Amino acid sequence: MFDGINRRVVSLWFPRLASDRVLRARPVDGPFALTLKENNANRIYCLNETAERGGLHRGMSFSDARAFCPELISRQADPVADGRFLSILRRWALRYCPWVGFEGRDGLVLDITGSAHLFGGEAAMLCDLRGRLTQAGLLARVGLGDTRGAAWALAHFGEGVAQPGEVLEALAPLSVAALRLESDMVVALQRLGLQNIGQLTEAARAPLARRFGPDLLMRLDQALGTQPEEISPQKEPPHYGVRISLPEPTGLEADVLAGTERLLIQLCEKLKQQEAGARVLCLTLRRVDKNAQHVELRLARPLRDPARILPLFQRGVSEVDAGYGIDQLRMEATQVEPLPTEQVSHVVSDKADQLDDLITRIGTRVGLENVQRFLPADSHIPERSFIIASAAYSKPASGWSSPRPRPLLMFPPESITAIGARPPQSFRWRRMSFTTMRVTGPERIMPEWWLEDEIWRHAMRDYWRVETHQGRRLWLFYTPQNPGWFVQGEFP
């Protein structure tokens, strides 16, 4: 790609990536460490410089660390958040070159071939890079060489720069561990007296290959440049955004909807290629006075069908203040979810699609999270036999299974005055008098002892279905351990 130009690679290593990320948001004075549970033991995952000076190290038991350093401040590690932070740093590093990839869980690799002159040379580029990372509160080790292996070795074992064509001179004094070898192999080489890379290059290759296999010589050749090693830049995620400029400003709702339809067709085609569907869409309408109006549409299900999405925009577009006219429209899917292609058939009903569109329409008025549905839960306790979930982020249950009928209307228990273990012949509830006509039961429900619920932990209930002469069908229960009668539900 760059004929006649020496390849130049930068390795960025963040030895305290996790702790630096946390301390950027909430600084701490004194020793600080992040802990992570490994093999049923809480161990040090990452720590700051003060804690390292105090004698703590990674992998140390947290209980030993607290005994050794009582003033240690700790928090739980979050490797997933660390990965997201490293992805952010990778995007930031694109300002220096277009080829940036990950180097493990705490590093980046940059192919700056042909890019350094844009910053005044390699020295100026590295100075700018270090300065910006230091200003952001991040400790970074930087290595620069002709190969990826050389850059990694310099970043981890001797932070510095290998001049073009002088890789061996820069790597010779470094430990053999700088070749990215397994720890067992490093120990074995050191026992043979091969302490650094210079000594390794002078040793006979055939005996080394027989004893250690091809990996040792491959790593050495990759570092010295005699064997190529590619840098695979991280693929940028697809961008789901399209725009259109109008030939003349317009304030007509029909014109805006026509432009919206054209944008939806283009956007849905992109979504189809990636087998994805939009959950949140944002339509931006730019006016001639440079102000913008935004119409956000949150969908109950992932969609990529322009014909179904367009009518859902109509209400939001009708409320837009066009001012002196709209001259540009932009559509972006701000939240996308996987939507694999499915086999369609003429016997498939569209009732589910109609329900999803109805939930979306109601959600645009009252908020999508306020449209909820009941779902069954695996519990025989009446209060725990169902959950309330957002209709947009859940699917309806195929059916409710219960060995005994349950009331359609259920509420917290309300006490009534009655004596005895059988339902009373007459009682008062909610300032109304009732006379018992027919009863069914009892159904004894025992507590779920494994749950932390003081009401049900040591209690049991005998439930009865009571039909009254007044026409009300109530669900009563009796508590034998603490005699009393309660009403908890009503049948239709």
ABEGO torsion letter per residue (X at the ends): XBBGBBBBBBBBBBAAAAAAAAAAABBBBEBBBBBBBBGGBBBBABBBAAAAAAGBBBGBBAAAAAAABAABBBBBBBAAAAAAAAAAAAAAAAAABABBBBBEAABBBBBABGAAAAAGEAAAAAAAAAAAAAAAGBBBBBBBBABAAAAAAAAAAABBBBBBGAAAAAAAABBAAAAGBBAAAAAAAAAAGBABAAAAAABBAAAAAAAAEAAAAAAAAAAAGABBBBBBBBBBBBBBBBBBBBABBBABAAAAAAAAAAAAAAAAAAAAAAGBBBABBBBBBBBAAGBBBBBBBBBABBBABAAAAAAAAAAAAAABBAEAEBABBBBBBABBBBBBBBBBBAABBAAAAAAAAAAAAAAAAAEAAABBBBBBBBBABAAAABBBBBAAABBBBAEBBBABBBBABBBBBBBBBBBEABBBABBBBGGBBBBBABBBOBBBBBBBAABBBAAAAABBBBBBBBBBAAGBBBBBBBBAABBBBBBABBBX
